């Protein structure tokens, strides 16, 4: 059985399955995503890419026995945190996959990002109509797909 109740967002209903014999209870609140961590071959190369291309800033670096093993990055405009960790085999396994879609507000913002990517010689795909907004993808130095996705939705014809 699925229980429904109104969430803090008037247009959304929270669903929780009832396990046998137990009453469904409201979920405790999750206030956002703390950070996303991606495996990379070389944290310094990835740090430089995300700082140069997306405007992230280094927040913390993780050295182990004199080797840079990871870097925590933060976007100073949005507070989004993105971490990279030296894990070459896992990075290779993610090549071509898109584990992260970063949100931009509007199609105009997406177009500004595309111009920015062009200025930094970052190859990207075409703008596509996604399931919820417009989206464009590009690859980081390990070939992991990063997507910029609008919160604004295309108007259906």
N, C-alpha and C positions, 0 to 999 in steps of 0.2 A: 504494500500500500504506500502511496506517496502522500505526504502531508504538505499542505501549502499554507503559507502565511505571508503577510506583507512585510517586505524588507524596509530598510531606511530609505530606499529609493521608491517613490510611489509607483513608478511604471514597471517595477520588477517584483516578481514573486519568488521567494526562496523555496526550494524543494529539498526535502530530506526523506530518504527511505526509512521506513520503520523496520527494524530487525524483529524477528519473531519474539513476541512477548514483551517488547520494550516500547515505551512511548517515544515518539520522535521529539527531540528537543531542538531549540534554535541553536545554530552554530555560533561559537564565539566569533568575534569580529576579526577579520584580516584587514589591515588598513592599507596594504599595498605590497609591492615587491621590494624586498630589501636590496637584493642585487642578483645579477645573473653572472654565472661563471662559465667561461668557455675555455676548452683546452687549446693550446697553441704550441707550435714548435719552439718559438723564441719570444719570450715575453717582452723583451726590449723592442723588437721589430713591431710586434702588435701594439704595444703602448704608443710608439711613435706614430703608427698608422691611425689609431683611434683618436689621438690628440690632434694630429694634423688634419685629418679628414672630417671628424665629427665634433671637434672642439672639446673633447673630454680633457680632464686634468688628472694628473697622478695624485692619488690620495694616500696610498700606502704601497710600499714595495716589500716583497718577501724574499730575503736572501737566506740560502741554506748552504753552509760550508763554502761561502764565497761565490755562489752561483745564484743569479737572479732566477727565482722559481715562479714568481707571480707578481702581478701588479693589480691593485684596486684603483679603478678610475671612477671619476664622478663628472657628470655634466653640470657645470655651474649654473646653467639656466633652469634646468628642470629638477635637478637633484637625483636623476637616474644614475644608478651605480652599475658598473660593468667591470667584471674582473676577468683577468686572463691568467692561466696557470700552465706552466711547462708540462705538457703531456703530449709529446709528438705522435704517439700511436693513436691516441684518441682524436687528436686534431685531424689526422689523416682519415680516420673513419667518418668524420663529419664533413669532409670535403664535398661541396655541392649541396649540402643540407642547409636549411634556413631555421636555426633554432631561435632566432631573435627577430622580432619586428618592432622597430622603434616608431612611436606615434608622432605624427606631425598633425597640426590642426586642420589645415585646409589644402585644397588642390593648389592654390597660389603658393603656399608654404612648400609643398612638394616640388613645384616648379623652381622655386628659389634653391632648394637643395640640389636639384638636378644641375642647375647652372653652377653651383658650388662644386659638385663632383666633377663637372667638366673642367672647371678652372684648375682643379687639382689632378687632372688627368686620371681620374678613377673611372674605369669602364663600368657601365651599368646597362641594365636591360631597358626595354621600353616601359612607359607607364601603362599599367593594366588596370582594368576594373577588377578589384578584389571582391571578396564576399561582403565586405563591410565598407570599403572605401577604395581609393586609388592606391596603387602600390608600385614601387620601383625597387629593384634589387641590385646589389653589387657584391663583390667578394672581398673579403679581408685577405691579408697576406698568406693565409693558410688555405684559401679557397672556400672558406665558410661563407655562406650567403648571409648578408645582412639586408634586411628590408626596411624601407621607410613606408609607413602605411598611414593614410589620412584617417582622421576621426570623422571628417566630413564625408558624407556618402554621395555618390553620383545620383542625380535625379533620374529615375527610370522613365524611359520614353513610353 
